[in-house]
Amino acid sequence: MRIRIVDAFADRPFGGNPAGVVLLDAGCFPDTTWLQQVAAEVNLSETAFAHPLPAGGDADWGLRWLTPAAEVNLCGHATLATAHVLHTTGTATGTVRFATRSGVLTTTADASGAITMDFPTARLTPVEVPPAVAEALGTEIRGAYDTGEHLGDLLVELADEKSVRALEPDLKALASPGGRGVIATAAADAADSGYDFVSRGFFPAVGIDEDPVTGSAHTALAPFWSARLGRDELTGRQGPAHRTGLVRTRLRGDRTLLTGTAVTVIDGELLTAP
């Protein structure tokens, strides 16, 4: 059984966000315990598991995402990584439909190799800033927003790009408020930077201290910044200083299109069977 490590939202190796990808044989998923053991062994923010579905249905592949500690409802970079593997190996062409916990998600590859994912737009609800989050981040928070059931994150707006880059949060404290994690964001400092907003994502509650580039978070970041900047097409930059990536977003009402590229870095064999 092949297992690949793919850097998603990257145009070269060792950038963006790495994900494990395991393509399974047709049929049902193996036992969840085995999937979780593989994800823990890979020890990346997410490992994607996919298997082909019978022809004629609503989706072409079943897809699940697991962190080293838990299964998640939505993951952008591991979906991008999976679509990249399907296309670069000749297993699929054009549009691929995935059956997931968040419904049917589609990905479409263009001639350049860029892949666009069609995800549900997160519903943002203003909330009071949890004291534990404010204390853990240790910086001014301008506003906080619940991102709904698909994400389960808290989105917080900070004063500026510098504040986002300088974050050194208390990760143990961030694991306690509940939900998947915290997304911190601010507008780009410079108009000519090549991106419109920045973000960082912290998810210690599901075993990920910081995720370099979180595609799913941009289903919340896209409507948040589109409303403020007055444009439906934006580019977000996410990540700590040593590892960042760009996500192009296009808001279409209750759907958000996320576009990025990916690079396969490791192609190996998984020696344990389910």
C-alpha positions as CSV (number, residue, x, y, z in Angstrom):
1,M,0.0,0.0,0.0
2,R,1.5,3.3,-1.1
3,I,1.8,6.3,1.3
4,R,2.8,9.7,0.1
5,I,3.8,13.0,1.9
6,V,2.6,16.0,-0.1
7,D,3.3,19.6,0.6
8,A,0.1,21.4,0.0
9,F,-0.3,25.1,-0.8
10,A,3.3,25.1,-1.9
11,D,5.0,25.4,-5.3
12,R,8.2,23.7,-4.1
13,P,9.3,21.1,-1.6
14,F,9.4,21.9,2.1
15,G,6.9,24.8,1.9
16,G,3.1,25.0,2.6
17,N,1.6,22.3,4.8
18,P,2.6,18.6,4.6
19,A,-0.1,15.9,4.6
20,G,0.0,12.2,4.4
21,V,-2.1,10.6,1.7
22,V,-3.1,6.9,1.6
23,L,-5.1,5.6,-1.4
24,L,-7.0,2.5,-0.3
25,D,-8.6,-0.3,-2.4
26,A,-12.2,-0.1,-3.3
27,G,-14.7,-1.0,-0.6
28,C,-15.2,0.4,2.8
29,F,-12.7,2.2,5.1
30,P,-10.6,0.0,7.4
31,D,-11.2,0.1,11.1
32,T,-10.9,3.6,12.6
33,T,-8.3,2.3,15.1
34,W,-6.0,1.4,12.2
35,L,-6.5,4.7,10.5
36,Q,-5.7,6.5,13.7
37,Q,-2.6,4.4,14.3
38,V,-1.3,5.3,10.8
39,A,-2.1,9.0,11.3
40,A,-0.2,8.9,14.6
41,E,2.8,7.2,13.0
42,V,2.9,9.7,10.2
43,N,2.6,12.5,12.8
44,L,1.6,15.3,10.5
45,S,-1.3,17.7,11.1
46,E,-3.5,15.5,8.9
47,T,-3.3,12.2,7.0
48,A,-6.0,11.6,4.4
49,F,-7.4,8.2,3.6
50,A,-9.4,7.8,0.4
51,H,-11.0,4.8,-1.5
52,P,-12.8,4.7,-4.8
53,L,-16.6,4.5,-4.8
54,P,-18.9,2.6,-7.2
55,A,-19.6,4.5,-10.4
56,G,-22.9,6.3,-10.8
57,G,-23.1,7.7,-7.3
58,D,-22.9,11.3,-6.0
59,A,-19.2,11.0,-5.3
60,D,-16.1,9.3,-6.8
61,W,-14.0,8.7,-3.7
62,G,-14.7,8.4,0.0
63,L,-12.3,10.6,2.0
64,R,-11.5,10.9,5.7
65,W,-8.9,13.1,7.6
66,L,-7.2,12.2,10.8
67,T,-4.8,14.2,13.0
68,P,-2.3,12.2,15.2
69,A,-5.0,12.4,17.9
70,A,-8.5,12.7,16.3
71,E,-10.6,12.6,13.2
72,V,-11.8,16.0,11.9
73,N,-14.8,17.1,9.9
74,L,-13.1,19.2,7.3
75,C,-9.5,19.6,6.1
76,G,-8.4,21.7,3.1
77,H,-4.7,21.0,2.7
78,A,-5.1,17.2,2.9
79,T,-7.9,17.3,0.4
80,L,-5.7,19.3,-1.9
81,A,-2.9,16.8,-1.3
82,T,-5.2,13.9,-2.1
83,A,-6.5,15.5,-5.3
84,H,-2.8,16.2,-6.3
85,V,-1.9,12.5,-5.9
86,L,-4.9,11.4,-7.9
87,H,-4.1,13.7,-10.8
88,T,-0.3,13.2,-10.8
89,T,-0.6,9.4,-10.8
90,G,-3.2,9.4,-13.6
91,T,-5.8,7.9,-11.2
92,A,-8.2,10.8,-11.9
93,T,-8.6,13.7,-14.3
94,G,-10.6,16.9,-14.3
95,T,-13.1,17.2,-11.4
96,V,-13.1,14.7,-8.5
97,R,-16.0,14.4,-6.0
98,F,-15.2,13.3,-2.5
99,A,-17.8,12.0,0.0
100,T,-16.8,13.3,3.4
101,R,-18.1,14.2,6.9
102,S,-18.9,17.7,5.5
103,G,-20.9,16.4,2.5
104,V,-19.7,16.0,-1.1
105,L,-16.6,18.2,-1.8
106,T,-15.3,18.7,-5.3
107,T,-11.8,19.5,-6.6
108,T,-10.9,20.5,-10.1
109,A,-7.3,20.6,-11.6
110,D,-6.3,23.0,-14.3
111,A,-3.6,22.6,-17.0
112,S,-1.0,24.4,-14.7
113,G,-1.5,21.8,-11.9
114,A,-3.4,24.2,-9.6
115,I,-6.3,22.6,-7.9
116,T,-9.5,24.4,-6.9
117,M,-11.6,23.0,-4.0
118,D,-15.3,23.7,-3.6
119,F,-16.1,23.9,0.2
120,P,-19.0,25.1,2.3
121,T,-18.6,28.7,3.5
122,A,-18.4,28.9,7.3
123,R,-21.1,30.8,9.1
124,L,-19.6,33.5,11.3
125,T,-21.3,34.5,14.5
126,P,-19.8,37.2,16.7
127,V,-19.1,36.0,20.3
128,E,-17.5,37.4,23.4
129,V,-13.7,36.8,23.5
130,P,-13.2,33.8,25.9
131,P,-10.9,35.0,28.7
132,A,-8.7,31.9,28.4
133,V,-8.1,32.7,24.7
134,A,-7.3,36.3,25.4
135,E,-4.8,35.3,28.1
136,A,-3.3,32.5,26.0
137,L,-2.7,34.8,23.0
138,G,-1.4,37.7,25.1
139,T,-2.3,40.4,22.6
140,E,-5.2,42.8,21.8
141,I,-8.2,41.0,20.2
142,R,-10.5,43.2,18.2
143,G,-13.2,40.7,17.8
144,A,-14.1,37.0,18.0
145,Y,-16.3,34.8,15.8
146,D,-17.6,31.3,16.1
147,T,-17.1,29.5,12.7
148,G,-19.9,27.0,12.9
149,E,-20.3,23.2,13.0
150,H,-18.0,22.3,10.1
151,L,-15.0,24.0,11.5
152,G,-15.6,24.4,15.2
153,D,-12.9,27.1,15.4
154,L,-12.8,30.5,17.1
155,L,-11.7,33.2,14.6
156,V,-10.1,36.2,16.3
157,E,-9.0,39.5,14.6
158,L,-5.8,41.1,15.8
159,A,-4.6,44.7,15.3
160,D,-2.2,44.1,12.5
161,E,0.0,41.7,10.6
162,K,2.9,42.2,13.0
163,S,0.8,41.1,15.9
164,V,-0.2,37.8,14.1
165,R,3.5,37.1,13.2
166,A,4.7,37.7,16.7
167,L,2.2,35.3,18.5
168,E,3.8,32.9,20.9
169,P,0.6,31.5,22.5
170,D,0.2,29.4,25.6
171,L,-0.8,26.2,23.7
172,K,-1.9,24.3,26.8
173,A,-4.4,27.1,27.6
174,L,-5.6,27.2,24.0
175,A,-6.5,23.5,24.2
176,S,-9.0,24.1,27.1
177,P,-11.8,26.4,25.7
178,G,-13.3,23.6,23.5
179,G,-13.8,23.3,19.7
180,R,-11.1,22.5,17.2
181,G,-8.8,25.5,17.6
182,V,-8.1,29.2,17.2
183,I,-7.5,31.1,14.0
184,A,-5.8,34.5,14.4
185,T,-5.9,36.9,11.5
186,A,-5.2,40.5,10.4
187,A,-5.1,42.5,7.2
188,A,-1.9,42.6,5.3
189,D,0.3,45.5,6.2
190,A,1.3,46.4,2.6
191,A,-1.0,46.7,-0.4
192,D,1.7,45.3,-2.7
193,S,2.6,42.2,-0.6
194,G,1.0,39.7,-2.9
195,Y,-1.7,38.8,-0.3
196,D,-4.6,40.5,1.3
197,F,-4.6,39.0,4.8
198,V,-2.5,36.9,7.1
199,S,-3.5,34.2,9.6
200,R,-2.1,31.5,11.9
201,G,-3.9,28.5,13.2
202,F,-3.5,26.8,16.6
203,F,-5.2,23.4,17.2
204,P,-3.7,21.7,20.3
205,A,-7.1,20.2,21.2
206,V,-6.7,17.8,18.3
207,G,-3.0,17.2,18.6
208,I,-1.7,20.1,16.3
209,D,0.1,22.9,18.1
210,E,0.2,25.0,15.0
211,D,-0.9,24.2,11.5
212,P,1.2,25.9,8.8
213,V,-1.5,26.4,6.2
214,T,-5.1,25.4,7.0
215,G,-7.3,25.3,3.9
216,S,-10.5,24.8,5.8
217,A,-9.9,27.9,8.0
218,H,-10.1,29.9,4.8
219,T,-13.8,29.0,4.5
220,A,-14.2,31.4,7.4
221,L,-11.4,33.8,6.5
222,A,-12.8,34.4,3.0
223,P,-16.2,35.7,4.1
224,F,-14.6,37.6,7.0
225,W,-12.2,39.5,4.8
226,S,-14.4,39.8,1.7
227,A,-16.9,41.7,3.8
228,R,-14.2,44.1,5.0
229,L,-12.3,44.5,1.8
230,G,-15.2,44.6,-0.6
231,R,-13.9,41.9,-2.9
232,D,-14.9,38.3,-3.5
233,E,-11.5,37.1,-4.7
234,L,-8.6,37.4,-2.2
235,T,-5.3,35.7,-1.3
236,G,-4.4,34.7,2.2
237,R,-1.0,34.0,3.6
238,Q,-0.8,31.6,6.6
239,G,2.0,30.2,8.7
240,P,4.8,30.8,11.1
241,A,7.9,32.4,9.7
242,H,9.7,29.2,8.8
243,R,6.8,27.6,6.8
244,T,4.1,29.6,5.0
245,G,1.8,29.2,2.1
246,L,-0.7,31.1,0.0
247,V,-4.4,30.3,-0.5
248,R,-6.4,31.9,-3.2
249,T,-10.1,32.3,-2.2
250,R,-13.2,33.1,-4.2
251,L,-16.5,33.6,-2.3
252,R,-19.6,32.3,-3.9
253,G,-22.4,32.7,-1.3
254,D,-22.7,29.5,0.7
255,R,-19.7,28.0,-1.1
256,T,-16.0,29.0,-1.0
257,L,-13.5,28.1,-3.7
258,L,-9.9,27.5,-2.5
259,T,-7.1,27.3,-5.0
260,G,-3.5,26.1,-4.5
261,T,-0.7,23.9,-5.8
262,A,1.0,20.9,-4.2
263,V,4.3,19.0,-4.5
264,T,4.8,15.3,-3.6
265,V,8.0,15.0,-1.4
266,I,8.0,11.4,-0.3
267,D,6.5,8.3,-2.1
268,G,6.8,5.1,-0.1
269,E,5.2,1.9,1.0
270,L,3.1,1.3,4.0
271,L,4.1,-2.1,5.3
272,T,1.3,-2.6,7.8
273,A,-2.1,-3.9,6.6
274,P,-5.5,-2.9,8.0
